[in-house]
Amino acid sequence: MTTSNIAIELRKLVQQLHDERAEHVKAIEAIDQTFHELGLDSHKPIVKPQRGRPAGSKNTVNNGENVKRKISTATADTFVLSFIQANPGCTTAQVNEHWITAGRNGKADQTLFKLVKSGQIARKNIKGRRGSMYTIR
């Protein structure tokens, strides 16, 4: 093949691609027109709904009342240490009862373990009973 034959073939191919592109543009315009007639916006991407509560919504209970999260002023360590200092020889059950009546979630067991391990409080088993007594070191 000579260069002129290659150039002719290349021009035919470019013309064919140009014609196909024009057909596709017409098809897209027809689809856009159909969407417009149906009241749909063809250029808006379809967005999947996100999981979870919408941004900016309030925490609510099943009955619809607003719920405010309690924020404690004292850390767990200082809360437990102050109680043990005020009540030397108190038991695990007493510390947990004070913890719950103060409106804290869960129990104070992990905090007690941490304070014993760090050496800030001393733990003594109660003979014949379940539980332990705590004092400040």
MIVEXFI-227232 format. One line per 8 residues: their letters; for each residue x, y, z of N, C-alpha, C. Coordinates in steps of 0.05 Angstrom, whole numbers, padded with zeros to 5 digits, m for minus. Each point is the difference from the previous one (the first is absolute). Example, Ala and Ser with C-alpha at 12.3 -4.5 7.8 and 13.67 -1.06 7.14 Angstrom:
% residues 2
AS> 00264 m00114 00156 m00018 00024 00000 00018 00024 00000 ~ m00007 00021 m00014 00016 00024 00001 m00015 00022 00014
This chain:
% residues 137
MTTSNIAI> 00017 m00024 00000 m00017 00024 00000 00017 00025 00000 ~ m00008 00019 m00015 00015 00025 m00001 m00011 00019 00021 ~ 00015 00021 00004 m00009 00019 00020 m00026 00013 m00007 ~ m00006 00004 m00025 m00025 00012 m00007 m00023 m00019 00006 ~ 00004 m00026 m00004 m00021 m00020 00007 m00005 00000 00030 ~ 00022 00002 00015 m00003 00000 00030 m00015 00025 00009 ~ 00006 00022 m00013 m00013 00025 00007 m00030 m00001 m00007 ~ m00006 m00013 m00023 m00029 m00002 m00008 m00014 m00018 00020
ELRKLVQQ> 00012 m00023 00007 m00013 m00018 00020 m00003 00014 00027 ~ 00019 00015 00008 m00001 00014 00025 m00023 00021 00000 ~ m00003 00014 m00022 m00022 00020 m00003 m00027 m00014 00001 ~ m00003 m00023 m00013 m00025 m00016 00001 m00006 m00008 00029 ~ 00020 m00009 00014 m00004 m00009 00028 m00008 00023 00018 ~ 00013 00023 m00003 m00007 00023 00015 m00028 00009 m00006 ~ m00008 00000 m00025 m00027 00008 m00008 m00021 m00019 00012 ~ 00007 m00027 m00001 m00019 m00020 00012 m00003 00005 00030
LHDERAEH> 00022 00005 00014 m00001 00005 00029 m00016 00026 00005 ~ 00004 00020 m00016 m00015 00026 00003 m00030 m00005 m00004 ~ m00007 m00016 m00019 m00029 m00006 m00005 m00012 m00016 00023 ~ 00015 m00019 00011 m00010 m00016 00023 m00003 00018 00024 ~ 00018 00018 00004 m00002 00019 00023 m00025 00017 m00003 ~ m00005 00010 m00024 m00024 00016 m00004 m00025 m00016 00006 ~ m00001 m00025 m00007 m00023 m00017 00007 m00004 m00003 00030 ~ 00023 m00003 00014 m00001 m00003 00029 m00010 00026 00013
VKAIEAID> 00009 00023 m00010 m00008 00026 00010 m00030 00003 m00003 ~ m00011 m00008 m00023 m00029 00002 m00005 m00015 m00019 00020 ~ 00011 m00023 00005 m00013 m00019 00018 00000 00011 00029 ~ 00022 00013 00008 00001 00012 00027 m00020 00023 00002 ~ m00003 00016 m00021 m00019 00022 00000 m00029 m00011 00003 ~ m00005 m00023 m00014 m00027 m00012 00002 m00005 m00010 00029 ~ 00020 m00012 00012 m00002 m00009 00028 m00005 00023 00019 ~ 00016 00022 m00004 m00004 00024 00017 m00028 00011 m00003
QTFHELGL> m00010 00001 m00024 m00027 00010 m00006 m00021 m00017 00015 ~ 00003 m00026 m00001 m00018 m00019 00014 00001 00006 00030 ~ 00024 00002 00011 00002 00006 00029 m00013 00027 00006 ~ 00003 00019 m00016 m00012 00027 00004 m00030 m00002 00000 ~ m00011 m00016 m00018 m00029 m00003 m00002 m00011 m00015 00025 ~ 00016 m00018 00011 m00008 m00014 00024 00005 00015 00026 ~ 00013 00024 m00003 00005 00016 00024 00025 m00009 00015 ~ 00017 m00015 m00013 00025 m00009 00012 00023 00016 m00010
DSHKPIVK> 00020 00004 00017 00024 00014 m00008 00021 m00020 m00009 ~ 00007 m00001 m00025 00018 m00020 m00010 00028 00004 00008 ~ 00007 00024 00009 00028 00006 00007 00006 m00004 00030 ~ m00021 m00005 00016 00005 m00004 00028 00007 m00029 00005 ~ 00022 m00005 00013 00008 m00028 00006 m00019 m00012 00021 ~ m00006 m00025 m00003 m00016 m00014 00020 00017 m00005 00024 ~ m00010 00010 00023 00015 m00003 00025 m00014 m00020 00018 ~ 00016 m00019 00010 m00011 m00019 00019 m00004 00013 00027
PQRGRPAG> m00021 m00006 00014 m00004 00011 00027 00022 m00009 00018 ~ 00010 00018 00017 00021 m00008 00019 m00012 m00013 00024 ~ 00016 m00018 00012 m00010 m00013 00024 00003 00018 00025 ~ m00016 m00005 00020 00002 00015 00025 m00019 00024 00001 ~ 00003 00014 00022 m00017 00024 00005 00010 00023 m00017 ~ m00019 00015 m00011 00008 00023 m00017 00016 00020 00016 ~ 00019 00014 m00013 00016 00020 00014 m00017 00022 00011 ~ 00006 00008 00025 m00014 00021 00012 m00026 m00008 00015
SKNTVNNG> m00006 m00026 m00001 m00025 m00009 00015 00007 m00002 00029 ~ m00021 00002 00017 00003 m00002 00029 m00002 m00029 00009 ~ 00013 m00005 00023 m00003 m00026 00012 m00028 m00002 00011 ~ m00015 m00020 m00007 m00027 m00004 00010 m00004 m00028 00010 ~ m00018 m00002 00019 m00008 m00026 00011 m00024 m00009 m00016 ~ m00010 m00024 00003 m00022 m00010 m00016 m00025 00017 00003 ~ m00004 00013 00023 m00024 00016 00003 00004 00028 m00012 ~ 00022 00007 m00011 00004 00025 m00014 00011 00022 00018
ENVKRKIS> 00005 m00005 00026 00011 00021 00017 00029 00003 m00005 ~ 00010 00025 00003 00028 00005 m00003 00016 m00012 00023 ~ 00023 m00011 m00007 00017 m00012 00020 00026 00016 00001 ~ 00008 00008 00024 00025 00014 00003 00019 m00019 00014 ~ 00024 m00002 m00011 00020 m00018 00011 00012 00013 00024 ~ 00003 m00016 00022 00012 00011 00024 00030 00001 m00003 ~ 00011 00022 00007 00029 00003 m00001 00010 00004 00028 ~ 00017 m00018 00009 00009 00000 00027 00024 00020 00002
TATADTFV> 00000 00014 00022 00022 00020 00004 00025 m00014 00009 ~ m00002 m00022 00016 00023 m00014 00010 00006 m00024 m00017 ~ 00026 m00006 m00003 00007 m00025 m00015 m00007 m00023 00018 ~ 00000 m00024 m00012 m00007 m00024 00015 00020 m00004 00023 ~ 00025 00004 m00005 00021 m00004 00021 m00005 00019 00024 ~ m00004 00026 m00006 m00004 00018 00022 m00026 m00004 00015 ~ m00020 m00009 m00015 m00026 m00006 00012 00002 m00023 00020 ~ 00013 m00021 m00008 00003 m00024 00018 00019 00007 00022
LSFIQANP> 00022 00013 m00005 00019 00007 00021 m00012 00018 00022 ~ m00017 00019 m00009 m00012 00017 00020 m00020 m00015 00017 ~ m00015 m00019 m00012 m00019 m00016 00016 00015 m00018 00020 ~ 00022 m00013 m00009 00015 m00017 00018 00013 00016 00022 ~ 00009 00024 m00006 00012 00017 00021 m00021 00008 00020 ~ m00024 00006 m00009 m00022 00007 00019 m00011 m00024 00015 ~ 00003 m00024 m00011 m00011 m00024 00012 00021 m00022 00001 ~ 00021 00002 00017 00021 m00020 00001 m00012 m00027 00008
GCTTAQVN> 00009 m00021 m00013 m00010 m00027 00005 m00025 m00006 m00015 ~ m00007 00015 m00019 m00025 m00005 m00015 00004 m00024 m00018 ~ m00022 m00013 m00007 00001 m00024 m00017 m00005 00007 m00029 ~ 00005 m00020 m00017 m00005 00003 m00029 m00029 00007 m00005 ~ m00018 m00014 00014 m00028 00005 m00003 m00008 00029 00007 ~ 00012 00011 00021 m00006 00027 00008 00011 00020 m00021 ~ 00024 m00005 m00011 00011 00018 m00020 m00018 m00001 m00025 ~ m00009 m00024 m00008 m00017 m00003 m00023 m00027 00013 00004
EHWITAGR> m00011 m00002 00024 m00025 00013 00007 00002 00031 m00003 ~ 00022 00011 00011 00005 00028 m00002 00003 00009 m00029 ~ 00014 m00017 m00015 00005 00005 m00029 m00027 00002 m00015 ~ m00018 m00019 00005 m00026 00000 m00014 m00018 00023 00009 ~ 00000 00006 00026 m00017 00021 00010 00009 00028 m00010 ~ 00026 00002 m00008 00010 00024 m00011 m00007 00003 m00029 ~ m00013 m00020 m00011 m00010 00001 m00028 00021 m00009 m00021 ~ 00020 m00014 00009 00020 m00010 m00018 m00009 m00027 m00012
NGKADQTL> 00009 m00005 m00024 m00007 m00025 m00013 00019 m00023 00009 ~ m00010 m00024 00000 00016 m00024 00006 00007 m00001 00029 ~ 00023 m00011 00006 00010 m00004 00027 00028 00012 00003 ~ 00009 00002 00025 00026 00012 00006 00022 m00022 00001 ~ m00006 m00024 m00007 00019 m00022 00003 00026 00005 m00015 ~ m00001 00009 m00024 00024 00004 m00016 00017 00023 00012 ~ m00013 00020 00010 00014 00023 00012 00014 m00010 00026 ~ m00015 m00016 00016 00012 m00010 00025 00025 m00017 m00007
FKLVKSGQ> m00002 m00017 m00020 00022 m00017 m00007 00024 00017 m00009 ~ m00005 00020 m00015 00021 00018 m00010 00014 00014 00023 ~ m00016 00010 00020 00012 00014 00023 00016 m00018 00018 ~ m00010 m00025 00003 00016 m00020 00015 00026 m00006 m00014 ~ m00001 m00004 m00025 00024 m00007 m00016 00020 00023 00000 ~ m00009 00025 00000 00018 00022 00000 00010 00007 00029 ~ m00011 m00014 00020 00009 00004 00027 m00013 00023 00015 ~ m00020 00013 m00011 m00013 00022 00013 m00019 m00008 00022
IARKNIKG> m00012 m00024 m00002 m00017 m00010 00021 00009 m00029 00007 ~ m00007 m00009 00024 00007 m00027 00008 m00026 m00016 00001 ~ 00002 m00025 m00009 m00023 m00018 00000 00005 m00023 00020 ~ m00021 m00005 00015 00002 m00022 00020 m00025 m00017 m00002 ~ 00005 m00027 m00003 m00023 m00018 m00002 m00015 m00001 00026 ~ m00026 m00004 m00001 m00017 m00003 00023 m00003 m00029 00005 ~ 00008 m00009 00024 m00001 m00028 00007 m00028 m00010 00003 ~ m00006 m00023 m00013 m00026 m00012 00002 m00021 00013 m00017
RRGSMYTI> 00006 00021 m00014 m00019 00014 m00016 00012 00006 m00027 ~ m00018 00005 m00018 00008 00008 m00027 00006 00029 m00001 ~ 00020 00009 m00015 00007 00028 m00003 00025 00008 00014 ~ 00007 00025 m00001 00024 00011 00011 m00005 00026 00014 ~ 00019 00008 00017 m00001 00026 00013 00023 00016 m00011 ~ m00004 00027 m00001 00020 00017 m00012 00007 00023 00020 ~ 00026 00006 00000 00009 00023 00015 00021 00016 m00017 ~ 00004 00025 00006 00019 00017 m00014 00028 m00007 00011
R> 00019 m00002 m00018 00028 m00005 00009 00014 00025 00007
